[in-house]
Amino acid sequence: MKSKLIIYYDGICYLCSNIVDFSIKHDSKKEIYYSPLQSNYAKRTLNINQISNFNTVIVKQGDEVFEKSKAAFIVLKFLNHPLQYLRFVIPSFLADKIYNLVAKKRYNWFGKKDQCIFPTGNSQFLID
């Protein structure tokens, strides 16, 4: 049995929320779970260094944890979306440089919410 894939994201970031929406839309089998880094679930299931770094998405599958572009590529592959082929075109060191730039500027470019808001009643969101 394949371990579930959990995406931990910055819950106050508009860009991150839009990416979660994209993932939900393209996860036809509803196999991906989501947890804001600000949630109690994230605090229980990640180590302190991971939950204090809001400049990266964290993807966890079983005991494996992935960050930055590696995490993004795993999600895209899991979604079986054509964007997954970027991993064959863009080397990981360059993808991480781009990722770091966007992560650093995302609040300025896309904005942020006053508080972490997530859907209630959706079993794909792991909050408590």
Secondary structure, DSSP 8 states (H G I E B T S, - for coil): ----EEEEE-TTBHHHHHHHHHHHHH-TT--EEEEETTSHHHHHHS-HHHHT-TTS-EEEETTEEEEHHHHHHHHHHHHT-GGGGHHHHS-HHHHHHHHHHHHHHHHHHH-B-SS----SS-TTB---
